Amino acid sequence: MKSSHILFLVLALATSLFAAPALAQKEDNIIRQRSCATNNYTHQIDSLKEYYKSHGFSLLREASMQMESAFEMPIIVPLNSKEWYSFVFIGDPGARLYEVRMYDYTEKQVIYRKNLWGDVDGNIINFTYVPGTSEFHMIKPVQVHKTKKDLCGYVMLFKRTSAPGEPQVVGKR
């Protein structure tokens, strides 16, 4: 009986030793969101927050995210039916191209926005959206820079909670 326990322990140890490098290798291929410094955008971020607040929107989520030039960074958000949302993406001011695509749960593209470096909107893409059903949506921002590989992006998701000029009601659903 003891020899079967020892054999089991030896096999379990050997399996874990051989499987560990394969598992570590798999984790290297996972895209993880990492934050970054947004010192260059602080004024834009604050101005946009004030603008949306004065127009009846509440900030639901915001995040800075490290991005690689020409690679999409997927963001998954739950959106409720018939609620009015506004999404804002701020890209690196030196990038040449900015794009944001939004997909519904069935992977149908519902929004596409593109800005180039010389456009009036510049490094900011924003849009409003009212989903037909309550479901998860995927938002994929991308930016392309000619010389820099590592870029910083900033995203904000707002939800309309009151009419413009009305006081904000905290906790309203």
Backbone as ProteinMPNN parsed JSONL, in Angstrom:
{"seq_chain_A": "MKSSHILFLVLALATSLFAAPALAQKEDNIIRQRSCATNNYTHQIDSLKEYYKSHGFSLLREASMQMESAFEMPIIVPLNSKEWYSFVFIGDPGARLYEVRMYDYTEKQVIYRKNLWGDVDGNIINFTYVPGTSEFHMIKPVQVHKTKKDLCGYVMLFKRTSAPGEPQVVGKR", "coords_chain_A": {"N_chain_A": [[0.83, -1.199, 0.0], [1.928, 1.274, 0.796], [3.898, 1.594, -1.127], [2.408, 2.137, -3.417], [1.398, 4.659, -2.813], [3.762, 6.143, -2.724], [4.637, 5.84, -5.339], [2.573, 7.18, -6.647], [2.978, 9.818, -5.646], [5.517, 10.355, -6.719], [4.935, 10.266, -9.476], [3.089, 12.379, -9.621], [4.717, 14.547, -8.867], [6.626, 14.492, -10.931], [4.976, 14.991, -13.126], [4.087, 17.586, -12.537], [6.495, 18.969, -12.678], [7.158, 18.757, -15.388], [4.953, 19.908, -16.588], [4.85, 22.534, -15.667], [6.662, 24.385, -17.099], [5.289, 24.502, -19.565], [2.809, 25.601, -18.858], [3.653, 28.095, -17.918], [4.619, 29.155, -20.26], [2.269, 29.384, -21.745], [0.955, 31.457, -20.359], [2.428, 33.67, -21.105], [1.375, 34.44, -23.527], [-0.96, 35.713, -22.988], [-3.015, 38.561, -23.065], [-2.715, 41.207, -20.993], [-4.154, 43.865, -19.255], [-2.402, 46.768, -18.562], [-1.713, 49.604, -16.578], [-0.777, 53.04, -17.33], [1.219, 56.064, -17.437], [-0.548, 59.091, -17.523], [0.073, 61.768, -17.858], [0.266, 63.542, -20.023], [-2.333, 63.81, -20.875], [-3.978, 64.746, -18.877], [-5.313, 67.256, -18.672], [-7.148, 67.079, -20.821], [-8.652, 64.843, -20.007], [-9.832, 65.74, -17.587], [-11.336, 67.916, -18.571], [-13.151, 66.617, -20.289], [-14.544, 65.001, -18.468], [-15.849, 66.979, -16.932], [-17.421, 68.144, -18.95], [-19.146, 65.991, -19.722], [-20.4, 65.497, -17.282], [-21.816, 67.899, -16.937], [-23.675, 67.541, -18.893], [-25.426, 65.63, -18.037], [-24.392, 63.051, -17.644], [-22.939, 60.258, -15.897], [-19.841, 59.097, -14.686], [-18.931, 55.838, -15.284], [-16.838, 53.941, -15.615], [-13.279, 54.129, -15.822], [-9.993, 54.072, -17.184], [-6.479, 53.948, -17.523], [-4.394, 52.639, -20.058], [-1.781, 50.596, -21.111], [-0.647, 50.305, -24.38], [0.179, 48.634, -27.453], [1.594, 49.797, -30.417], [-0.44, 49.67, -33.286], [-1.88, 47.437, -32.459], [-4.911, 46.072, -31.31], [-6.691, 46.707, -28.266], [-8.677, 44.852, -26.429], [-11.731, 45.568, -24.712], [-14.147, 44.628, -22.476], [-17.466, 45.245, -21.708], [-20.44, 45.347, -19.71], [-23.568, 46.301, -20.917], [-26.697, 47.912, -20.472], [-30.012, 47.469, -21.724], [-31.605, 50.004, -23.626], [-30.408, 52.091, -22.243], [-28.502, 55.09, -22.16], [-25.323, 55.472, -23.276], [-21.986, 56.797, -23.271], [-18.888, 56.637, -24.791], [-15.421, 57.227, -24.449], [-12.271, 57.551, -25.916], [-8.924, 58.296, -25.495], [-6.031, 58.825, -27.184], [-2.435, 58.48, -27.67], [-0.883, 61.581, -28.207], [0.955, 61.803, -30.327], [0.459, 59.806, -32.149], [-0.409, 58.471, -35.411], [-2.785, 57.427, -36.343], [-6.021, 56.678, -35.127], [-8.399, 54.402, -33.977], [-11.6, 53.081, -33.133], [-13.576, 50.323, -32.495], [-16.724, 48.836, -31.924], [-18.384, 45.979, -30.746], [-21.296, 43.931, -30.579], [-22.842, 41.345, -28.515], [-23.157, 39.234, -30.288], [-21.02, 39.487, -31.89], [-21.28, 41.337, -33.894], [-20.369, 44.225, -35.612], [-21.071, 47.309, -34.279], [-20.358, 49.954, -33.977], [-18.022, 52.136, -35.506], [-15.256, 54.159, -35.502], [-12.883, 56.5, -36.724], [-9.963, 58.389, -36.525], [-7.526, 60.603, -37.843], [-4.157, 61.853, -37.511], [-4.066, 64.664, -38.147], [-6.716, 65.467, -37.911], [-9.6, 67.36, -36.731], [-10.648, 66.478, -34.273], [-8.467, 65.13, -33.381], [-6.597, 63.29, -31.142], [-8.738, 62.167, -29.773], [-11.474, 60.052, -29.541], [-14.911, 59.817, -29.453], [-18.167, 58.536, -28.755], [-21.738, 58.036, -28.676], [-24.076, 55.573, -27.521], [-26.894, 53.462, -27.598], [-27.861, 50.514, -26.47], [-29.814, 47.804, -27.863], [-30.465, 45.506, -26.488], [-29.795, 44.056, -23.245], [-26.582, 43.216, -22.715], [-23.197, 41.906, -23.008], [-20.672, 43.931, -24.431], [-17.976, 44.4, -26.727], [-15.274, 46.526, -26.9], [-12.858, 47.848, -28.994], [-10.152, 49.645, -29.022], [-7.535, 51.097, -31.022], [-4.311, 52.332, -31.865], [-1.902, 53.875, -33.985], [1.472, 54.471, -34.2], [4.248, 56.024, -35.709], [6.968, 55.719, -34.907], [7.126, 54.999, -32.156], [6.687, 52.121, -30.123], [5.458, 51.317, -27.715], [2.61, 52.635, -26.324], [0.328, 54.905, -24.678], [-3.022, 54.779, -23.649], [-6.291, 56.069, -22.871], [-9.389, 55.373, -21.45], [-12.883, 56.044, -21.045], [-16.079, 55.409, -19.73], [-19.285, 56.548, -19.828], [-22.578, 57.054, -18.445], [-25.862, 58.072, -19.121], [-27.611, 59.768, -16.715], [-29.256, 61.793, -15.947], [-31.144, 64.635, -17.151], [-29.593, 67.258, -19.103], [-28.233, 69.831, -17.096], [-29.828, 69.203, -14.899], [-29.611, 68.171, -11.45], [-27.223, 65.668, -10.51], [-28.147, 62.384, -9.65], [-27.069, 60.277, -7.253], [-26.475, 56.833, -7.306], [-28.737, 56.139, -8.715], [-30.628, 53.922, -10.732]], "CA_chain_A": [[0.0, 0.0, 0.0], [2.81, 2.429, 0.877], [4.614, 1.755, -2.4], [1.507, 2.768, -4.382], [1.36, 6.08, -2.456], [5.042, 6.727, -3.122], [4.615, 5.885, -6.796], [1.651, 8.266, -7.003], [3.647, 11.085, -5.351], [6.595, 10.537, -7.691], [4.304, 10.598, -10.747], [2.507, 13.714, -9.499], [5.826, 15.496, -8.865], [7.199, 14.509, -12.278], [4.006, 15.655, -14.003], [4.085, 19.03, -12.265], [7.756, 19.531, -13.16], [7.124, 18.852, -16.843], [3.832, 20.748, -17.012], [5.057, 23.921, -15.25], [7.143, 25.257, -18.175], [4.246, 24.656, -20.591], [1.825, 26.537, -18.332], [4.27, 29.417, -17.887], [4.699, 29.604, -21.638], [0.919, 29.769, -22.143], [0.621, 32.732, -19.739], [3.101, 34.748, -21.815], [0.568, 34.818, -24.672], [-2.188, 36.351, -22.504], [-3.002, 40.021, -23.067], [-3.127, 41.744, -19.707], [-4.198, 45.318, -19.252], [-1.506, 47.432, -17.626], [-1.931, 51.047, -16.591], [0.372, 53.831, -17.757], [1.166, 57.47, -17.01], [-1.395, 59.903, -18.403], [0.381, 63.18, -17.604], [0.028, 64.337, -21.23], [-3.767, 63.914, -21.16], [-4.729, 65.115, -17.667], [-6.214, 68.377, -18.966], [-8.23, 66.573, -21.668], [-9.482, 63.948, -19.185], [-10.627, 66.562, -16.668], [-12.299, 68.696, -19.357], [-14.2, 65.717, -20.765], [-15.364, 64.62, -17.312], [-16.714, 68.122, -16.627], [-18.379, 68.282, -20.045], [-20.174, 64.948, -19.64], [-21.164, 65.71, -16.044], [-22.749, 69.008, -17.168], [-24.687, 67.094, -19.847], [-26.266, 64.598, -17.442], [-23.761, 61.729, -17.642], [-22.119, 59.869, -14.751], [-18.708, 58.26, -15.063], [-19.044, 54.465, -14.791], [-15.516, 53.301, -15.569], [-12.182, 54.799, -16.5], [-8.73, 53.361, -17.006], [-5.37, 54.161, -18.456], [-3.948, 51.314, -20.476], [-0.612, 50.518, -21.969], [-1.015, 49.703, -25.659], [1.245, 48.474, -28.422], [1.216, 50.416, -31.678], [-1.1, 48.849, -34.315], [-2.555, 46.268, -31.88], [-6.135, 46.393, -30.591], [-6.774, 46.344, -26.854], [-10.107, 44.587, -26.191], [-12.352, 45.951, -23.44], [-15.491, 44.04, -22.43], [-18.313, 45.967, -20.756], [-21.872, 45.017, -19.747], [-24.422, 47.464, -21.171], [-28.121, 47.627, -20.276], [-30.932, 47.843, -22.8], [-32.261, 51.314, -23.642], [-29.661, 53.085, -21.461], [-27.701, 55.927, -23.043], [-23.917, 55.431, -22.881], [-21.01, 57.518, -24.078], [-17.554, 56.072, -24.642], [-14.358, 58.149, -24.851], [-10.912, 57.018, -25.998], [-7.893, 59.315, -25.722], [-4.808, 58.164, -27.6], [-1.166, 59.198, -27.615], [-0.974, 62.722, -29.118], [1.855, 61.671, -31.462], [0.08, 58.704, -33.041], [-0.889, 58.904, -36.725], [-4.115, 56.877, -36.594], [-6.791, 56.228, -33.957], [-9.638, 53.729, -34.359], [-12.352, 52.361, -32.104], [-14.661, 49.484, -33.0], [-17.538, 48.243, -30.858], [-19.114, 44.801, -31.19], [-22.278, 43.428, -29.623], [-22.605, 39.984, -28.032], [-23.105, 38.306, -31.427], [-19.82, 39.897, -32.615], [-21.639, 42.238, -34.987], [-19.813, 45.553, -35.386], [-22.15, 48.288, -34.155], [-19.758, 51.289, -34.038], [-16.658, 52.258, -36.032], [-14.789, 55.536, -35.594], [-11.483, 56.602, -37.118], [-9.379, 59.729, -36.583], [-6.136, 60.69, -38.257], [-3.386, 62.789, -36.719], [-4.389, 66.053, -38.421], [-8.151, 65.734, -37.787], [-10.005, 68.335, -35.722], [-10.774, 65.779, -32.987], [-7.132, 64.684, -32.999], [-6.377, 62.016, -30.451], [-9.914, 61.793, -28.975], [-12.636, 59.473, -30.221], [-16.028, 59.608, -28.539], [-19.447, 58.237, -29.399], [-22.814, 57.605, -27.786], [-24.668, 54.313, -27.971], [-28.031, 52.946, -26.832], [-28.023, 49.118, -26.896], [-31.177, 47.278, -27.975], [-30.644, 44.47, -25.468], [-28.787, 44.049, -22.187], [-25.591, 42.187, -23.015], [-21.82, 42.355, -23.019], [-20.162, 44.501, -25.668], [-16.522, 44.479, -26.769], [-14.771, 47.759, -27.5], [-11.465, 47.605, -29.378], [-9.394, 50.799, -29.502], [-6.194, 50.854, -31.569], [-3.626, 53.534, -32.338], [-0.686, 53.552, -34.723], [2.519, 55.491, -34.121], [5.282, 55.71, -36.7], [8.251, 55.335, -34.317], [6.991, 54.423, -30.814], [5.976, 50.841, -30.053], [4.629, 51.341, -26.508], [1.789, 53.839, -26.254], [-0.627, 54.951, -23.576], [-4.381, 55.163, -24.022], [-7.162, 56.307, -21.723], [-10.784, 55.132, -21.807], [-13.909, 56.404, -20.068], [-17.435, 55.014, -20.085], [-20.279, 57.352, -19.125], [-23.98, 56.647, -18.597], [-26.774, 59.2, -18.924], [-28.392, 59.551, -15.5], [-30.206, 62.89, -15.777], [-31.161, 65.567, -18.278], [-28.587, 68.312, -18.936], [-28.59, 70.901, -16.17], [-30.448, 68.67, -13.687], [-28.606, 67.645, -10.512], [-26.933, 64.242, -10.609], [-28.672, 61.551, -8.566], [-26.111, 59.201, -7.023], [-27.077, 55.528, -7.033], [-29.943, 55.923, -9.517], [-30.472, 52.838, -11.73]], "C_chain_A": [[0.868, 1.255, 0.0], [3.519, 2.657, -0.459], [3.713, 2.392, -3.448], [1.373, 4.27, -4.095], [2.638, 6.782, -2.907], [5.093, 6.854, -4.646], [3.704, 7.023, -7.286], [2.303, 9.629, -6.78], [4.753, 11.375, -6.356], [6.012, 10.938, -9.05], [3.711, 12.013, -10.721], [3.596, 14.784, -9.543], [6.425, 15.62, -10.265], [6.265, 15.232, -13.248], [4.026, 17.161, -13.79], [5.38, 19.68, -12.749], [7.751, 19.71, -14.676], [6.027, 19.798, -17.336], [4.06, 22.224, -16.69], [5.616, 24.806, -16.361], [6.088, 25.485, -19.264], [3.188, 25.65, -20.131], [2.388, 27.952, -18.301], [4.349, 29.99, -19.29], [3.33, 30.07, -22.138], [0.565, 31.141, -21.595], [1.292, 33.904, -20.44], [2.275, 35.247, -22.996], [-0.724, 35.524, -24.28], [-2.012, 37.864, -22.536], [-3.543, 40.488, -21.722], [-3.128, 43.269, -19.798], [-3.273, 45.848, -18.17], [-1.739, 48.934, -17.721], [-0.654, 51.76, -17.019], [0.18, 55.27, -17.298], [0.389, 58.296, -18.021], [-1.14, 61.397, -18.212], [0.074, 64.062, -18.808], [-1.448, 64.585, -21.481], [-4.581, 64.442, -19.995], [-5.727, 66.242, -17.934], [-7.404, 67.905, -19.813], [-9.199, 65.702, -20.865], [-10.402, 64.759, -18.285], [-11.693, 67.369, -17.409], [-13.456, 67.821, -19.827], [-15.111, 65.257, -19.629], [-16.332, 65.739, -16.947], [-17.801, 68.286, -17.68], [-19.507, 67.26, -19.914], [-21.022, 65.09, -18.38], [-22.203, 66.815, -16.25], [-23.856, 68.639, -18.159], [-25.468, 65.871, -19.353], [-25.689, 63.192, -17.428], [-22.967, 61.514, -16.357], [-21.018, 58.942, -15.25], [-18.872, 56.874, -14.44], [-17.679, 53.82, -14.596], [-14.513, 54.175, -16.292], [-10.902, 54.029, -16.227], [-7.698, 53.865, -18.005], [-4.886, 52.772, -18.838], [-2.763, 51.425, -21.412], [-1.003, 49.756, -23.222], [0.231, 49.569, -26.526], [0.75, 49.032, -29.751], [0.684, 49.381, -32.665], [-1.773, 47.584, -33.781], [-3.775, 46.728, -31.084], [-6.031, 45.958, -29.135], [-8.24, 46.118, -26.53], [-10.548, 44.959, -24.779], [-13.774, 45.389, -23.479], [-16.285, 44.73, -21.331], [-19.753, 45.474, -20.85], [-22.677, 46.296, -19.944], [-25.882, 47.046, -21.063], [-28.959, 48.179, -21.415], [-31.529, 49.225, -22.56], [-31.633, 52.343, -22.696], [-28.741, 53.826, -22.425], [-26.274, 55.98, -22.504], [-23.084, 56.32, -23.799], [-19.634, 56.958, -23.751], [-16.536, 57.071, -25.174], [-13.029, 57.41, -24.836], [-9.966, 58.172, -26.297], [-6.598, 58.572, -26.016], [-3.587, 59.05, -27.438], [-1.203, 60.346, -28.625], [-0.085, 62.601, -30.366], [1.499, 60.561, -32.434], [-0.494, 59.255, -34.338], [-2.341, 58.493, -36.981], [-4.723, 56.413, -35.282], [-8.065, 55.585, -34.481], [-10.275, 53.095, -33.136], [-13.473, 51.611, -32.8], [-15.401, 48.914, -31.796], [-18.362, 47.116, -31.465], [-20.132, 44.41, -30.131], [-21.956, 41.973, -29.293], [-22.503, 38.961, -29.163], [-21.921, 38.61, -32.346], [-20.128, 40.697, -33.876], [-21.071, 43.616, -34.656], [-20.942, 46.575, -35.389], [-21.641, 49.737, -34.222], [-18.362, 51.173, -34.649], [-16.335, 53.739, -36.149], [-13.298, 55.527, -35.896], [-11.076, 58.067, -37.154], [-7.945, 59.607, -37.073], [-5.467, 61.828, -37.501], [-3.791, 64.243, -36.942], [-5.86, 66.415, -38.28], [-8.437, 66.724, -36.66], [-10.078, 67.677, -34.342], [-9.437, 65.255, -32.492], [-7.123, 63.324, -32.339], [-7.57, 61.561, -29.603], [-11.0, 61.226, -29.887], [-13.723, 59.29, -29.171], [-17.283, 59.318, -29.345], [-20.463, 57.861, -28.334], [-23.453, 56.362, -28.393], [-25.793, 53.92, -27.026], [-28.247, 51.505, -27.289], [-29.484, 48.69, -26.92], [-31.49, 46.233, -26.928], [-29.548, 44.591, -24.423], [-27.838, 42.888, -22.442], [-24.191, 42.785, -22.933], [-21.464, 42.889, -24.405], [-18.636, 44.537, -25.583], [-16.13, 45.741, -27.528], [-13.286, 47.544, -27.767], [-10.814, 48.887, -29.901], [-8.022, 50.363, -30.039], [-5.612, 52.205, -31.991], [-2.311, 53.119, -32.982], [0.266, 54.739, -34.66], [3.654, 55.065, -35.036], [6.57, 55.183, -36.066], [8.142, 54.66, -32.949], [6.212, 53.118, -30.859], [4.996, 50.844, -28.876], [3.926, 52.693, -26.387], [0.883, 53.774, -25.038], [-1.972, 55.399, -24.133], [-5.206, 55.341, -22.765], [-8.601, 56.137, -22.184], [-11.703, 55.536, -20.661], [-15.258, 55.955, -20.61], [-18.393, 55.793, -19.195], [-21.669, 56.792, -19.387], [-24.85, 57.858, -18.296], [-27.667, 58.897, -17.726], [-29.394, 60.67, -15.239], [-30.157, 63.765, -17.023], [-30.102, 66.639, -18.048], [-29.085, 69.416, -18.013], [-29.266, 70.425, -14.902], [-29.357, 68.162, -12.751], [-28.45, 66.134, -10.697], [-27.494, 63.51, -9.408], [-27.734, 60.366, -8.412], [-26.864, 57.917, -6.695], [-28.33, 55.246, -7.824], [-29.687, 54.833, -10.567], [-31.66, 52.803, -12.615]], "O_chain_A": [[0.573, 2.205, -0.725], [3.715, 3.801, -0.868], [4.209, 3.129, -4.3], [1.248, 5.067, -5.025], [2.585, 7.9, -3.419], [5.546, 7.871, -5.172], [4.044, 7.736, -8.231], [2.195, 10.508, -7.635], [4.911, 12.514, -6.796], [6.531, 11.843, -9.704], [3.825, 12.752, -11.699], [3.42, 15.818, -10.188], [6.698, 16.727, -10.73], [6.722, 15.999, -14.096], [3.988, 17.927, -14.752], [5.361, 20.831, -13.186], [8.277, 20.698, -15.189], [6.168, 20.416, -18.391], [3.513, 23.086, -17.377], [5.093, 25.902, -16.563], [6.018, 26.579, -19.824], [2.715, 26.46, -20.929], [1.68, 28.907, -18.622], [4.162, 31.192, -19.481], [3.245, 31.051, -22.877], [-0.069, 31.928, -22.298], [0.784, 35.024, -20.382], [2.464, 36.384, -23.428], [-1.508, 35.898, -25.153], [-0.992, 38.388, -22.09], [-4.684, 40.198, -21.363], [-2.209, 43.873, -20.351], [-3.346, 45.434, -17.013], [-1.937, 49.472, -18.81], [0.419, 51.158, -17.064], [-0.895, 55.644, -16.828], [0.634, 58.215, -19.224], [-2.051, 62.205, -18.389], [-0.336, 65.211, -18.641], [-1.79, 65.494, -22.237], [-5.798, 64.574, -20.126], [-6.865, 66.182, -17.469], [-8.543, 68.293, -19.549], [-10.415, 65.809, -21.023], [-11.605, 64.502, -18.222], [-12.821, 67.494, -16.933], [-14.614, 68.236, -19.768], [-16.322, 65.139, -19.816], [-17.506, 65.482, -16.682], [-18.961, 68.536, -17.352], [-20.683, 67.617, -19.985], [-22.225, 64.832, -18.407], [-23.339, 66.689, -15.794], [-24.861, 69.344, -18.255], [-26.093, 65.165, -20.144], [-26.428, 62.23, -17.22], [-22.398, 62.451, -15.798], [-21.242, 58.109, -16.128], [-18.945, 56.744, -13.218], [-17.398, 53.23, -13.553], [-14.849, 54.871, -17.25], [-10.746, 53.413, -15.173], [-8.005, 54.163, -19.16], [-4.96, 51.839, -18.038], [-2.741, 52.218, -22.353], [-1.615, 48.69, -23.145], [1.208, 50.297, -26.352], [-0.381, 48.769, -30.159], [1.298, 48.33, -32.855], [-2.196, 46.739, -34.57], [-3.686, 47.657, -30.281], [-5.37, 44.971, -28.813], [-8.986, 47.085, -26.369], [-9.85, 44.706, -23.797], [-14.519, 45.655, -24.422], [-15.852, 44.799, -20.181], [-20.241, 45.209, -21.949], [-22.485, 47.268, -19.214], [-26.26, 45.961, -21.505], [-28.647, 49.222, -21.991], [-31.909, 49.568, -21.441], [-32.259, 53.356, -22.383], [-28.258, 53.245, -23.397], [-26.043, 56.476, -21.401], [-23.441, 56.558, -24.953], [-19.264, 56.822, -22.585], [-16.749, 57.689, -26.217], [-12.699, 56.726, -23.867], [-10.183, 58.933, -27.24], [-6.126, 57.783, -25.197], [-3.702, 60.23, -27.106], [-1.524, 60.116, -29.791], [-0.365, 63.252, -31.372], [2.175, 60.394, -33.449], [-1.007, 60.374, -34.368], [-3.043, 59.145, -37.754], [-4.043, 55.833, -34.435], [-8.741, 56.157, -35.336], [-9.588, 52.634, -32.225], [-14.225, 52.182, -33.59], [-14.795, 48.556, -30.785], [-18.954, 47.26, -32.534], [-19.875, 44.538, -28.934], [-20.937, 41.435, -29.728], [-21.837, 37.936, -29.014], [-21.825, 38.062, -33.444], [-19.329, 40.727, -34.812], [-21.268, 44.121, -33.551], [-21.678, 46.699, -36.368], [-22.421, 50.649, -34.497], [-17.618, 50.238, -34.353], [-17.052, 54.487, -36.814], [-12.55, 54.681, -35.407], [-11.769, 58.892, -37.749], [-7.244, 58.643, -36.763], [-6.146, 62.672, -36.916], [-3.851, 64.997, -35.971], [-6.225, 67.569, -38.508], [-7.624, 66.903, -35.753], [-9.621, 68.253, -33.354], [-9.287, 64.966, -31.305], [-7.584, 62.334, -32.909], [-7.421, 60.651, -28.787], [-11.388, 61.849, -30.876], [-13.491, 58.683, -28.126], [-17.44, 59.792, -30.47], [-20.107, 57.427, -27.239], [-23.383, 56.127, -29.599], [-25.662, 54.03, -25.807], [-28.763, 51.285, -28.384], [-30.292, 49.148, -26.111], [-32.641, 46.081, -26.52], [-28.492, 45.165, -24.688], [-28.236, 41.724, -22.393], [-24.02, 43.997, -22.808], [-21.909, 42.355, -25.421], [-18.072, 44.687, -24.499], [-16.59, 45.987, -28.643], [-12.543, 47.114, -26.884], [-10.91, 49.186, -31.091], [-7.436, 49.39, -29.565], [-6.339, 53.101, -32.418], [-1.687, 52.138, -32.576], [-0.089, 55.861, -35.021], [3.98, 53.881, -35.124], [7.204, 54.289, -36.625], [8.983, 53.828, -32.612], [5.197, 53.016, -31.549], [3.847, 50.426, -29.018], [4.564, 53.745, -26.352], [0.698, 52.712, -24.444], [-2.044, 56.289, -24.981], [-4.854, 54.818, -21.707], [-8.992, 56.7, -23.207], [-11.367, 55.396, -19.485], [-15.543, 56.102, -21.799], [-18.326, 55.712, -17.969], [-21.913, 56.145, -20.405], [-24.606, 58.584, -17.332], [-28.389, 57.9, -17.715], [-30.285, 60.52, -14.404], [-29.247, 63.649, -17.843], [-29.745, 66.905, -16.9], [-30.219, 69.878, -18.136], [-29.287, 71.156, -13.912], [-28.287, 67.763, -13.212], [-29.409, 65.424, -10.997], [-27.338, 63.96, -8.273], [-27.609, 59.544, -9.32], [-27.793, 57.929, -5.887], [-28.946, 54.199, -7.627], [-28.641, 54.83, -11.215], [-31.733, 51.971, -13.519]]}, "name": "protein", "num_of_chains": 1, "seq": "MKSSHILFLVLALATSLFAAPALAQKEDNIIRQRSCATNNYTHQIDSLKEYYKSHGFSLLREASMQMESAFEMPIIVPLNSKEWYSFVFIGDPGARLYEVRMYDYTEKQVIYRKNLWGDVDGNIINFTYVPGTSEFHMIKPVQVHKTKKDLCGYVMLFKRTSAPGEPQVVGKR"}
